[in-house]
Amino acid sequence: NQDAAESALEPAKAKGLPTASATCDIQVGPQCHAAFEAIVSKLGRVDTLINCAAIYPRRPLLEITDAEWDASNGINIKGTYHMMAEAVRHMQSQEPKAQVRGRIVNLTSVDAF
């Protein structure tokens, strides 16, 4: 949700830091690509990706449907992959800043049963 994304950036904006946001379905590679293109067009580069999107149906194992399981894996695994791949694509092509092309922090889980 774009409004929530903009709201999350308010503390950084208040400190005068450059910010940008974009929304996408991280399960869909082309949408991730478009989101990164929008960010790079505004900021010029990608220095940090904090990959923090996860879902899990909170029910007993035998009550989880295939569709719910697929959605969970789509966000938690496939989505993490798509976002990392797009970040790395940009980071590899940009000049290093303080000897670093970029950083990625992944926070994801598929929970334990």
C-alpha positions in Angstrom: 0.0 0.0 0.0 1.6 3.2 -1.2 0.2 5.3 1.7 1.7 3.0 4.3 5.0 3.0 2.4 5.1 6.8 2.3 4.2 6.9 6.0 7.0 4.6 6.9 9.5 7.0 5.3 8.4 10.0 7.3 11.1 9.7 10.0 13.9 9.5 7.4 12.3 12.4 5.5 12.2 14.5 8.7 16.0 14.0 9.0 16.5 15.2 5.4 17.5 11.8 4.1 16.7 11.0 0.4 13.8 8.5 0.2 11.6 6.9 -2.4 9.0 4.2 -2.3 7.3 1.9 -4.8 4.7 -0.9 -4.4 4.6 -4.2 -6.1 3.6 -7.9 -5.8 7.0 -9.3 -4.9 5.9 -12.7 -6.2 6.0 -11.2 -9.7 9.5 -10.6 -11.1 8.5 -7.9 -13.6 6.7 -5.9 -10.9 9.8 -6.0 -8.7 11.8 -4.8 -11.7 9.4 -1.9 -12.3 9.6 -1.0 -8.6 13.4 -0.8 -8.6 13.4 1.2 -11.8 11.0 3.7 -10.2 13.3 4.0 -7.1 16.5 4.3 -9.2 14.9 6.9 -11.4 14.2 9.0 -8.3 17.4 8.3 -6.2 19.9 7.4 -8.8 21.1 4.2 -7.1 20.3 1.4 -4.7 22.4 1.4 -1.6 20.3 -0.7 0.7 17.5 -3.3 0.4 15.8 -4.3 3.6 13.8 -7.3 2.5 11.1 -7.7 5.1 7.9 -9.3 3.8 6.5 -12.5 5.2 3.1 -14.2 5.7 2.0 -17.4 7.2 -1.4 -18.9 7.8 -1.7 -19.2 11.6 -3.6 -22.4 11.9 -2.7 -26.0 12.6 -0.7 -27.7 9.8 -3.5 -30.0 8.6 -5.9 -27.0 8.2 -3.6 -25.1 5.8 -4.7 -25.3 2.2 -2.4 -25.7 -0.8 -3.3 -22.2 -1.9 -2.3 -20.7 1.5 1.0 -22.7 1.5 1.8 -21.6 -2.1 1.0 -17.9 -1.1 3.3 -18.2 1.9 6.2 -19.6 -0.2 5.5 -17.1 -2.9 6.0 -14.2 -0.5 8.6 -15.6 1.8 10.9 -17.4 -0.7 10.1 -16.4 -4.2 9.5 -12.7 -3.3 12.7 -12.5 -1.3 14.6 -13.9 -4.3 13.0 -11.4 -6.8 13.8 -8.5 -4.6 17.4 -9.6 -4.0 17.9 -10.3 -7.7 16.7 -6.8 -8.7 18.8 -5.1 -6.0 22.0 -7.0 -7.0 21.3 -6.2 -10.7 21.5 -2.5 -9.8 24.2 -2.7 -7.2 26.6 -4.6 -9.5 26.3 -1.9 -12.1 26.9 1.1 -9.8 30.1 2.7 -8.6 31.0 1.7 -5.1 30.4 4.1 -2.2 33.0 3.7 0.6 34.2 0.6 -1.2 30.7 -1.0 -1.2 28.2 -1.3 -4.0 25.3 -1.9 -1.7 23.9 -4.0 1.2 21.0 -6.4 1.5 19.3 -7.4 4.8 16.8 -10.3 4.5 14.3 -10.9 7.3 12.0 -13.7 6.3 10.6 -16.9 7.8 8.4 -19.8 7.0 7.8 -20.5 10.7 8.2 -23.8 12.4 5.6 -26.4 12.9 
